[in-house]
Amino acid sequence: MNFEAGIRFIVFLVIFGVTNYLMMLRRYKNDIKKKKCLQQEKISRLYPKGSIIF
C-alpha cells in the first residue's frame, strides 16, 4: 500500500512540475513578445515618419 501511494505521489509531482514548467514557458514567451513590441515602439519614436536615415 505504501509503495503504491509513493508511486502515485511521484507521478503527481511529475505532472504538476510539467504543467508548471509549461505555464512558465508560455509566460516567458509572452514577456519576450511584449518587450520586443515596446522596444520597437521606442525606436519608432526616435525616428518619426518622413525622416531619412543614411
Distance bins in CASP14 RR format, pairs under 12 A and 6 or more apart:
PFRMAT RR
TARGET T0000
AUTHOR 0000-0000-0000
RMODE 2
METHOD distances of the structure
MODEL  1
1 7 0 0 0 0 0 1 0 0 0 0 0
1 8 0 0 0 0 0 1 0 0 0 0 0
2 8 0 0 0 0 0 1 0 0 0 0 0
2 9 0 0 0 0 0 1 0 0 0 0 0
3 9 0 0 0 0 0 1 0 0 0 0 0
3 10 0 0 0 0 0 1 0 0 0 0 0
4 10 0 0 0 0 0 1 0 0 0 0 0
4 11 0 0 0 0 0 1 0 0 0 0 0
5 11 0 0 0 0 0 1 0 0 0 0 0
5 12 0 0 0 0 0 1 0 0 0 0 0
6 12 0 0 0 0 1 0 0 0 0 0 0
6 13 0 0 0 0 1 0 0 0 0 0 0
7 13 0 0 0 0 0 1 0 0 0 0 0
7 14 0 0 0 0 0 1 0 0 0 0 0
8 14 0 0 0 0 0 1 0 0 0 0 0
8 15 0 0 0 0 0 1 0 0 0 0 0
9 15 0 0 0 0 0 1 0 0 0 0 0
9 16 0 0 0 0 0 1 0 0 0 0 0
10 16 0 0 0 0 0 1 0 0 0 0 0
10 17 0 0 0 0 0 1 0 0 0 0 0
11 17 0 0 0 0 0 1 0 0 0 0 0
11 18 0 0 0 0 0 1 0 0 0 0 0
12 18 0 0 0 0 0 1 0 0 0 0 0
12 19 0 0 0 0 0 1 0 0 0 0 0
13 19 0 0 0 0 0 1 0 0 0 0 0
13 20 0 0 0 0 0 1 0 0 0 0 0
14 20 0 0 0 0 0 1 0 0 0 0 0
14 21 0 0 0 0 0 1 0 0 0 0 0
15 21 0 0 0 0 0 1 0 0 0 0 0
15 22 0 0 0 0 0 1 0 0 0 0 0
16 22 0 0 0 0 0 1 0 0 0 0 0
16 23 0 0 0 0 0 1 0 0 0 0 0
17 23 0 0 0 0 1 0 0 0 0 0 0
17 24 0 0 0 0 1 0 0 0 0 0 0
17 25 0 0 0 0 0 1 0 0 0 0 0
18 24 0 0 0 0 0 1 0 0 0 0 0
18 25 0 0 0 0 0 1 0 0 0 0 0
19 25 0 0 0 0 0 1 0 0 0 0 0
19 26 0 0 0 0 0 1 0 0 0 0 0
20 26 0 0 0 0 0 1 0 0 0 0 0
20 27 0 0 0 0 0 1 0 0 0 0 0
21 27 0 0 0 0 0 1 0 0 0 0 0
21 28 0 0 0 0 0 1 0 0 0 0 0
22 28 0 0 0 0 0 1 0 0 0 0 0
22 29 0 0 0 0 0 1 0 0 0 0 0
23 29 0 0 0 0 0 1 0 0 0 0 0
23 30 0 0 0 0 0 1 0 0 0 0 0
24 30 0 0 0 0 0 1 0 0 0 0 0
24 31 0 0 0 0 0 1 0 0 0 0 0
25 31 0 0 0 0 0 1 0 0 0 0 0
25 32 0 0 0 0 0 1 0 0 0 0 0
26 32 0 0 0 0 0 1 0 0 0 0 0
26 33 0 0 0 0 0 1 0 0 0 0 0
27 33 0 0 0 0 0 1 0 0 0 0 0
27 34 0 0 0 0 0 1 0 0 0 0 0
28 34 0 0 0 0 0 1 0 0 0 0 0
28 35 0 0 0 0 0 1 0 0 0 0 0
29 35 0 0 0 0 0 1 0 0 0 0 0
29 36 0 0 0 0 0 1 0 0 0 0 0
30 36 0 0 0 0 0 1 0 0 0 0 0
30 37 0 0 0 0 0 1 0 0 0 0 0
31 37 0 0 0 0 0 1 0 0 0 0 0
31 38 0 0 0 0 0 1 0 0 0 0 0
32 38 0 0 0 0 0 1 0 0 0 0 0
32 39 0 0 0 0 0 1 0 0 0 0 0
33 39 0 0 0 0 0 1 0 0 0 0 0
33 40 0 0 0 0 0 1 0 0 0 0 0
34 40 0 0 0 0 0 1 0 0 0 0 0
34 41 0 0 0 0 0 1 0 0 0 0 0
35 41 0 0 0 0 0 1 0 0 0 0 0
35 42 0 0 0 0 0 1 0 0 0 0 0
36 42 0 0 0 0 0 1 0 0 0 0 0
36 43 0 0 0 0 0 1 0 0 0 0 0
37 43 0 0 0 0 0 1 0 0 0 0 0
37 44 0 0 0 0 0 1 0 0 0 0 0
38 44 0 0 0 0 0 1 0 0 0 0 0
38 45 0 0 0 0 0 1 0 0 0 0 0
39 45 0 0 0 0 0 1 0 0 0 0 0
39 46 0 0 0 0 0 1 0 0 0 0 0
40 46 0 0 0 0 0 1 0 0 0 0 0
40 47 0 0 0 0 0 1 0 0 0 0 0
41 47 0 0 0 0 0 1 0 0 0 0 0
43 53 0 0 0 0 0 1 0 0 0 0 0
44 50 0 0 0 0 0 1 0 0 0 0 0
44 51 0 0 0 0 0 1 0 0 0 0 0
45 51 0 0 0 0 0 1 0 0 0 0 0
46 53 0 0 0 0 1 0 0 0 0 0 0
47 53 1 0 0 1 0 0 0 0 0 0 0
47 54 0 0 0 0 0 1 0 0 0 0 0
END
